[in-house]
Amino acid sequence: MYLHIGNNKVVRDTDIVGIFDLDSSTVSVNTRSFLKNAQNEKRVITLGYELPKSFIILKNNEVYLSPLNTSSIIKN
């Protein structure tokens, strides 16, 4: 099965490691550090120009910043 994660991007559900709410999960220093390292390594892909609400980590270590909230992604 495929999931729509925003801006006409779909990924296989078997490739997803996790879907996280950006506001609540970035409270942790570890999460902020992970995202900063991913960005420095050019593994972060921003979907669209809207303020991101969630991030999705894939098995290939790509991180997508999505304008959709986690519940919208999971419902699709």
C-alpha positions in Angstrom: 0.0 0.0 0.0 1.1 3.6 -0.6 0.6 6.6 1.5 0.2 10.2 0.3 2.6 12.3 2.4 1.9 15.7 0.8 2.5 17.7 -2.3 1.7 14.8 -4.6 4.3 12.6 -3.1 3.5 8.9 -2.3 5.7 6.4 -0.5 5.3 2.7 0.1 4.0 2.0 3.7 6.6 -0.8 4.1 9.4 1.8 3.5 8.2 4.0 6.4 10.1 3.8 9.7 8.0 6.4 11.4 5.6 9.4 11.1 6.1 12.1 13.7 4.4 15.3 14.7 6.9 18.1 14.3 5.6 20.3 17.1 5.5 17.6 19.8 8.5 15.6 18.9 11.0 18.5 18.5 10.7 19.2 22.2 13.4 16.5 22.6 17.0 17.5 22.1 17.7 14.2 20.5 15.0 14.7 17.8 16.3 18.2 17.0 19.8 16.8 16.8 18.7 14.0 14.5 16.9 16.5 12.2 19.8 18.8 12.2 22.2 16.0 11.3 19.9 14.8 8.5 19.7 18.3 7.1 23.5 18.7 7.2 23.8 15.4 5.3 21.3 16.6 2.7 18.8 13.8 3.6 15.9 16.2 4.4 13.3 16.8 1.6 10.7 19.5 2.1 7.4 18.9 0.5 5.9 22.2 -0.6 6.3 25.7 0.7 3.9 25.6 3.6 5.0 25.3 7.2 5.8 21.6 7.9 3.5 19.9 10.4 5.1 16.4 10.4 8.2 14.5 9.3 8.4 11.0 7.9 11.5 8.8 8.2 12.1 6.2 5.5 14.2 3.0 5.6 16.7 4.6 3.1 17.4 7.3 5.7 15.5 10.0 3.8 13.5 12.5 5.9 10.4 14.2 4.4 9.0 17.3 6.0 5.3 17.3 5.2 2.7 20.1 5.4 0.1 17.4 6.4 -0.5 16.5 10.0 0.2 13.0 11.1 -3.5 12.0 11.3 -4.1 13.1 7.7 -1.2 11.0 6.5 -2.3 7.9 8.4 -6.0 8.2 7.2 -4.8 8.1 3.6 
